[in-house]
Amino acid sequence: MTDARFEEGREAPLNLGAEDAEDIGILSALVQDAVFGATDIQWDQAGRRVSLLLNRFRWEDRGAGRHAPERVRSVLVIENAMAVASQGVDRRDEGLVLSLLSVSFELDEQAPGGDVLLTLAGDGAIRVTVEAPELRLRDVTRPYRAPSGRRPSHD
């Protein structure tokens, strides 16, 4: 019996967790250029959880050269949330579409706590203060053709 090769792996929905800044950096690369509505942010204060329903670009798609670029609906969950603050986000604006540029973690002096920072296009940001970092990213639909038909690009 031989070991499986990387090329033999099949693409499957993502279901990943992150518990430190390095892991969060990996999640950040996977959610870069995700778009979501302002009303797709949920803050469950009693459950200490922040959830975002994203339209995530599939950066990990190995077949991208053989078919149109794809997006997939994903849920990003931030656990252990103690407080949430935002800048440039009007949650009452049902038509507001936000674009996620990055996710990062800033450790505070009360380690392992700190802030999960969601940086948005257009100078927007969401800060979630956490007791300890615990994030999950899970794809919840089948991939679909990206409406633009193109890969996101940046200057």
DRENPA-3360 file (N, C-alpha, C; in nm, 2 decimals, always signed):
BEGIN
1 = MTDARFEE = +0.09/-0.12/+0.00/+0.00/+0.00/+0.00/+0.09/+0.12/+0.00 ~ +0.05/+0.22/-0.08/+0.13/+0.35/-0.09/+0.05/+0.46/-0.02 ~ +0.13/+0.56/+0.02/+0.06/+0.68/+0.07/-0.02/+0.75/-0.04 ~ -0.12/+0.82/+0.01/-0.20/+0.90/-0.08/-0.12/+1.02/-0.12 ~ -0.14/+1.07/-0.24/-0.08/+1.19/-0.29/-0.17/+1.31/-0.27 ~ -0.12/+1.43/-0.26/-0.20/+1.55/-0.24/-0.30/+1.56/-0.36 ~ -0.25/+1.53/-0.48/-0.34/+1.55/-0.59/-0.46/+1.46/-0.59 ~ -0.46/+1.35/-0.51/-0.57/+1.26/-0.51/-0.68/+1.31/-0.41;
9 = GREAPLNL = -0.65/+1.41/-0.33/-0.75/+1.46/-0.24/-0.87/+1.52/-0.32 ~ -0.99/+1.51/-0.26/-1.10/+1.57/-0.32/-1.14/+1.70/-0.25 ~ -1.19/+1.79/-0.32/-1.24/+1.91/-0.26/-1.36/+1.89/-0.18 ~ -1.37/+1.94/-0.06/-1.48/+1.92/+0.03/-1.51/+2.06/+0.09 ~ -1.63/+2.07/+0.15/-1.66/+2.19/+0.22/-1.56/+2.22/+0.34 ~ -1.52/+2.34/+0.36/-1.43/+2.38/+0.47/-1.51/+2.36/+0.60 ~ -1.43/+2.32/+0.70/-1.48/+2.31/+0.84/-1.36/+2.32/+0.92 ~ -1.32/+2.45/+0.95/-1.19/+2.47/+1.02/-1.21/+2.55/+1.15;
17 = GAEDAEDI = -1.11/+2.53/+1.24/-1.11/+2.61/+1.36/-0.98/+2.68/+1.38 ~ -0.98/+2.78/+1.46/-0.86/+2.86/+1.49/-0.86/+2.90/+1.63 ~ -0.74/+2.88/+1.70/-0.73/+2.92/+1.84/-0.61/+3.00/+1.87 ~ -0.54/+3.05/+1.77/-0.43/+3.14/+1.80/-0.41/+3.23/+1.67 ~ -0.32/+3.33/+1.69/-0.30/+3.43/+1.58/-0.26/+3.36/+1.45 ~ -0.18/+3.26/+1.46/-0.13/+3.19/+1.33/-0.25/+3.12/+1.26 ~ -0.33/+3.05/+1.34/-0.45/+2.98/+1.28/-0.54/+3.09/+1.22 ~ -0.56/+3.20/+1.29/-0.65/+3.30/+1.24/-0.60/+3.36/+1.11;
25 = GILSALVQ = -0.47/+3.37/+1.10/-0.41/+3.41/+0.97/-0.45/+3.32/+0.85 ~ -0.45/+3.19/+0.88/-0.49/+3.10/+0.77/-0.64/+3.12/+0.74 ~ -0.73/+3.14/+0.84/-0.87/+3.17/+0.81/-0.88/+3.30/+0.74 ~ -0.80/+3.39/+0.77/-0.81/+3.52/+0.71/-0.78/+3.51/+0.56 ~ -0.69/+3.43/+0.52/-0.66/+3.41/+0.38/-0.78/+3.35/+0.31 ~ -0.85/+3.26/+0.38/-0.97/+3.19/+0.31/-1.09/+3.28/+0.31 ~ -1.10/+3.38/+0.39/-1.22/+3.47/+0.39/-1.19/+3.60/+0.32 ~ -1.07/+3.62/+0.28/-1.04/+3.75/+0.21/-1.13/+3.77/+0.09;
33 = DAVFGATD = -1.19/+3.88/+0.08/-1.28/+3.92/-0.03/-1.42/+3.86/-0.01 ~ -1.45/+3.80/+0.11/-1.59/+3.76/+0.13/-1.68/+3.88/+0.14 ~ -1.80/+3.87/+0.10/-1.90/+3.98/+0.11/-2.02/+3.93/+0.19 ~ -2.08/+4.02/+0.26/-2.19/+3.99/+0.34/-2.27/+4.12/+0.37 ~ -2.40/+4.10/+0.40/-2.48/+4.22/+0.43/-2.47/+4.26/+0.58 ~ -2.49/+4.38/+0.60/-2.48/+4.43/+0.74/-2.58/+4.35/+0.83 ~ -2.69/+4.30/+0.78/-2.78/+4.23/+0.86/-2.74/+4.08/+0.88 ~ -2.63/+4.04/+0.81/-2.58/+3.90/+0.83/-2.49/+3.88/+0.94;
41 = IQWDQAGR = -2.48/+3.98/+1.03/-2.40/+3.98/+1.15/-2.49/+3.95/+1.27 ~ -2.46/+3.85/+1.35/-2.54/+3.82/+1.47/-2.46/+3.82/+1.59 ~ -2.50/+3.89/+1.69/-2.43/+3.90/+1.82/-2.52/+3.84/+1.93 ~ -2.49/+3.72/+1.97/-2.56/+3.64/+2.07/-2.49/+3.67/+2.20 ~ -2.53/+3.78/+2.27/-2.46/+3.82/+2.39/-2.47/+3.71/+2.50 ~ -2.58/+3.65/+2.52/-2.60/+3.55/+2.62/-2.51/+3.43/+2.59 ~ -2.50/+3.39/+2.46/-2.42/+3.28/+2.42/-2.28/+3.31/+2.40 ~ -2.24/+3.44/+2.41/-2.10/+3.49/+2.39/-2.05/+3.45/+2.26;
49 = RVSLLLNR = -2.13/+3.48/+2.15/-2.09/+3.43/+2.02/-2.13/+3.54/+1.91 ~ -2.04/+3.56/+1.82/-2.07/+3.65/+1.71/-2.06/+3.56/+1.58 ~ -2.16/+3.57/+1.50/-2.17/+3.49/+1.37/-2.18/+3.58/+1.25 ~ -2.12/+3.55/+1.14/-2.13/+3.62/+1.02/-2.16/+3.52/+0.91 ~ -2.26/+3.54/+0.83/-2.29/+3.46/+0.71/-2.23/+3.53/+0.59 ~ -2.13/+3.46/+0.54/-2.05/+3.52/+0.43/-2.07/+3.45/+0.30 ~ -2.05/+3.53/+0.19/-2.04/+3.48/+0.05/-1.89/+3.48/+0.03 ~ -1.83/+3.36/+0.05/-1.68/+3.35/+0.05/-1.63/+3.31/-0.09;
57 = FRWEDRGA = -1.53/+3.38/-0.13/-1.46/+3.34/-0.26/-1.38/+3.22/-0.23 ~ -1.38/+3.12/-0.31/-1.31/+2.99/-0.29/-1.17/+3.00/-0.34 ~ -1.08/+3.07/-0.26/-0.94/+3.08/-0.29/-0.87/+2.95/-0.30 ~ -0.92/+2.85/-0.23/-0.86/+2.72/-0.22/-0.89/+2.63/-0.34 ~ -0.98/+2.68/-0.43/-1.03/+2.60/-0.54/-0.92/+2.56/-0.64 ~ -0.88/+2.44/-0.64/-0.77/+2.39/-0.73/-0.82/+2.38/-0.88 ~ -0.95/+2.38/-0.90/-1.00/+2.37/-1.04/-1.03/+2.51/-1.10 ~ -0.98/+2.62/-1.04/-1.02/+2.75/-1.08/-0.98/+2.78/-1.23;
65 = GRHAPERV = -0.87/+2.72/-1.28/-0.83/+2.74/-1.42/-0.92/+2.66/-1.52 ~ -1.00/+2.57/-1.47/-1.08/+2.48/-1.55/-1.23/+2.52/-1.55 ~ -1.27/+2.60/-1.46/-1.41/+2.65/-1.46/-1.42/+2.79/-1.40 ~ -1.53/+2.85/-1.41/-1.55/+2.98/-1.36/-1.52/+2.99/-1.21 ~ -1.47/+3.11/-1.17/-1.45/+3.13/-1.03/-1.58/+3.10/-0.94 ~ -1.56/+3.06/-0.82/-1.67/+3.02/-0.74/-1.67/+3.09/-0.60 ~ -1.79/+3.10/-0.55/-1.81/+3.15/-0.41/-1.89/+3.04/-0.34 ~ -1.90/+3.05/-0.21/-1.97/+2.95/-0.13/-2.02/+3.03/-0.01;
73 = RSVLVIEN = -2.14/+2.99/+0.04/-2.19/+3.05/+0.16/-2.12/+2.98/+0.28 ~ -2.07/+3.06/+0.37/-2.00/+3.01/+0.48/-2.04/+3.09/+0.61 ~ -2.02/+3.02/+0.72/-2.05/+3.08/+0.85/-1.91/+3.10/+0.92 ~ -1.88/+3.22/+0.97/-1.77/+3.25/+1.05/-1.82/+3.27/+1.19 ~ -1.78/+3.19/+1.29/-1.83/+3.21/+1.43/-1.71/+3.24/+1.51 ~ -1.73/+3.34/+1.60/-1.63/+3.39/+1.70/-1.69/+3.36/+1.83 ~ -1.63/+3.26/+1.90/-1.67/+3.22/+2.04/-1.61/+3.31/+2.15 ~ -1.65/+3.29/+2.27/-1.60/+3.36/+2.39/-1.60/+3.51/+2.38;
81 = AMAVASQG = -1.70/+3.56/+2.30/-1.71/+3.71/+2.28/-1.76/+3.78/+2.40 ~ -1.69/+3.88/+2.44/-1.74/+3.96/+2.56/-1.79/+4.10/+2.52 ~ -1.75/+4.15/+2.40/-1.79/+4.28/+2.36/-1.77/+4.29/+2.20 ~ -1.86/+4.37/+2.14/-1.85/+4.39/+2.00/-1.86/+4.54/+1.97 ~ -1.77/+4.59/+1.88/-1.78/+4.73/+1.84/-1.75/+4.73/+1.69 ~ -1.81/+4.84/+1.63/-1.78/+4.85/+1.48/-1.76/+4.99/+1.44 ~ -1.71/+5.01/+1.33/-1.68/+5.14/+1.27/-1.72/+5.13/+1.12 ~ -1.80/+5.22/+1.07/-1.84/+5.22/+0.93/-1.94/+5.11/+0.89;
89 = VDRRDEGL = -2.02/+5.06/+0.99/-2.11/+4.96/+0.97/-2.25/+5.00/+1.03 ~ -2.35/+5.03/+0.94/-2.48/+5.06/+0.99/-2.57/+4.94/+0.98 ~ -2.58/+4.87/+1.09/-2.65/+4.74/+1.09/-2.80/+4.75/+1.05 ~ -2.85/+4.87/+1.05/-2.99/+4.90/+1.01/-3.01/+4.91/+0.86 ~ -2.90/+4.93/+0.79/-2.90/+4.95/+0.64/-2.91/+4.81/+0.58 ~ -3.03/+4.77/+0.54/-3.05/+4.63/+0.49/-2.98/+4.62/+0.35 ~ -2.95/+4.72/+0.28/-2.89/+4.71/+0.15/-2.74/+4.72/+0.16 ~ -2.68/+4.75/+0.27/-2.54/+4.76/+0.29/-2.46/+4.63/+0.27;
97 = VLSLLSVS = -2.37/+4.63/+0.17/-2.29/+4.51/+0.15/-2.15/+4.54/+0.19 ~ -2.09/+4.46/+0.27/-1.96/+4.48/+0.33/-1.86/+4.38/+0.26 ~ -1.74/+4.42/+0.25/-1.64/+4.33/+0.19/-1.53/+4.31/+0.30 ~ -1.50/+4.18/+0.33/-1.40/+4.15/+0.43/-1.26/+4.14/+0.37 ~ -1.17/+4.22/+0.42/-1.03/+4.22/+0.37/-0.95/+4.12/+0.45 ~ -0.96/+4.12/+0.59/-0.88/+4.04/+0.67/-0.94/+4.02/+0.81 ~ -0.88/+3.91/+0.87/-0.92/+3.88/+1.01/-0.79/+3.87/+1.08 ~ -0.77/+3.93/+1.20/-0.65/+3.92/+1.28/-0.68/+3.92/+1.42;
105 = FELDEQAP = -0.58/+3.88/+1.50/-0.60/+3.87/+1.65/-0.49/+3.95/+1.72 ~ -0.53/+4.04/+1.81/-0.44/+4.12/+1.89/-0.45/+4.08/+2.03 ~ -0.35/+4.02/+2.08/-0.34/+3.97/+2.22/-0.33/+4.09/+2.32 ~ -0.41/+4.09/+2.43/-0.40/+4.19/+2.52/-0.31/+4.14/+2.64 ~ -0.29/+4.23/+2.74/-0.21/+4.20/+2.85/-0.27/+4.09/+2.94 ~ -0.40/+4.07/+2.92/-0.47/+3.96/+3.00/-0.48/+3.83/+2.92 ~ -0.36/+3.79/+2.86/-0.36/+3.67/+2.78/-0.43/+3.55/+2.85 ~ -0.51/+3.47/+2.78/-0.51/+3.46/+2.63/-0.61/+3.55/+2.56;
113 = GGDVLLTL = -0.67/+3.64/+2.63/-0.77/+3.73/+2.57/-0.71/+3.83/+2.48 ~ -0.80/+3.90/+2.41/-0.76/+4.00/+2.31/-0.88/+4.04/+2.22 ~ -0.84/+4.09/+2.11/-0.94/+4.14/+2.01/-0.93/+4.07/+1.88 ~ -1.04/+4.02/+1.83/-1.04/+3.97/+1.69/-1.09/+4.09/+1.61 ~ -1.01/+4.13/+1.51/-1.03/+4.24/+1.43/-1.07/+4.20/+1.29 ~ -1.19/+4.24/+1.24/-1.23/+4.21/+1.11/-1.22/+4.34/+1.03 ~ -1.12/+4.35/+0.94/-1.10/+4.47/+0.86/-1.18/+4.47/+0.73 ~ -1.26/+4.57/+0.71/-1.35/+4.58/+0.59/-1.30/+4.68/+0.49;
121 = AGDGAIRV = -1.34/+4.66/+0.37/-1.31/+4.76/+0.26/-1.38/+4.89/+0.30 ~ -1.32/+5.00/+0.26/-1.38/+5.13/+0.28/-1.36/+5.18/+0.43 ~ -1.26/+5.14/+0.49/-1.22/+5.19/+0.63/-1.32/+5.14/+0.74 ~ -1.40/+5.04/+0.71/-1.48/+4.98/+0.81/-1.41/+4.87/+0.89 ~ -1.46/+4.85/+1.01/-1.40/+4.74/+1.10/-1.50/+4.69/+1.20 ~ -1.48/+4.57/+1.24/-1.55/+4.51/+1.35/-1.45/+4.46/+1.45 ~ -1.46/+4.49/+1.57/-1.37/+4.44/+1.68/-1.46/+4.36/+1.77 ~ -1.41/+4.23/+1.80/-1.48/+4.14/+1.89/-1.38/+4.11/+2.00;
129 = TVEAPELR = -1.40/+4.16/+2.12/-1.32/+4.13/+2.23/-1.35/+4.00/+2.29 ~ -1.25/+3.91/+2.30/-1.27/+3.77/+2.34/-1.19/+3.74/+2.46 ~ -1.25/+3.64/+2.54/-1.18/+3.59/+2.65/-1.06/+3.51/+2.61 ~ -1.07/+3.43/+2.50/-0.97/+3.36/+2.44/-1.01/+3.33/+2.29 ~ -0.92/+3.33/+2.20/-0.96/+3.32/+2.06/-1.01/+3.18/+2.03 ~ -1.13/+3.17/+1.97/-1.18/+3.04/+1.92/-1.27/+3.08/+1.81 ~ -1.23/+3.05/+1.69/-1.30/+3.08/+1.57/-1.33/+2.96/+1.49 ~ -1.44/+2.95/+1.42/-1.47/+2.84/+1.33/-1.52/+2.90/+1.20;
137 = LRDVTRPY = -1.48/+2.83/+1.09/-1.53/+2.87/+0.95/-1.58/+2.74/+0.89 ~ -1.71/+2.75/+0.85/-1.77/+2.63/+0.79/-1.85/+2.67/+0.67 ~ -1.83/+2.60/+0.56/-1.91/+2.61/+0.44/-2.04/+2.55/+0.46 ~ -2.15/+2.62/+0.42/-2.28/+2.57/+0.45/-2.37/+2.54/+0.32 ~ -2.31/+2.57/+0.21/-2.38/+2.55/+0.08/-2.28/+2.49/-0.02 ~ -2.34/+2.45/-0.13/-2.25/+2.40/-0.24/-2.19/+2.53/-0.31 ~ -2.07/+2.52/-0.36/-2.01/+2.63/-0.44/-2.11/+2.67/-0.55 ~ -2.10/+2.80/-0.59/-2.18/+2.85/-0.70/-2.09/+2.95/-0.78;
145 = RAPSGRRP = -2.12/+2.97/-0.90/-2.04/+3.06/-0.99/-2.04/+3.20/-0.93 ~ -1.93/+3.26/-0.92/-1.92/+3.39/-0.87/-2.00/+3.49/-0.96 ~ -2.09/+3.57/-0.91/-2.17/+3.65/-1.00/-2.09/+3.74/-1.10 ~ -1.97/+3.79/-1.05/-1.89/+3.87/-1.14/-1.82/+3.79/-1.25 ~ -1.80/+3.66/-1.22/-1.73/+3.57/-1.32/-1.58/+3.59/-1.31 ~ -1.53/+3.67/-1.22/-1.39/+3.70/-1.21/-1.34/+3.68/-1.07 ~ -1.21/+3.66/-1.06/-1.14/+3.65/-0.93/-1.13/+3.80/-0.87 ~ -1.15/+3.82/-0.74/-1.12/+3.95/-0.69/-0.98/+3.99/-0.71;
153 = SHD = -0.96/+4.12/-0.73/-0.82/+4.17/-0.75/-0.81/+4.30/-0.67 ~ -0.69/+4.33/-0.63/-0.66/+4.45/-0.55/-0.55/+4.54/-0.61 ~ -0.56/+4.67/-0.59/-0.45/+4.76/-0.64/-0.33/+4.73/-0.55;
% end
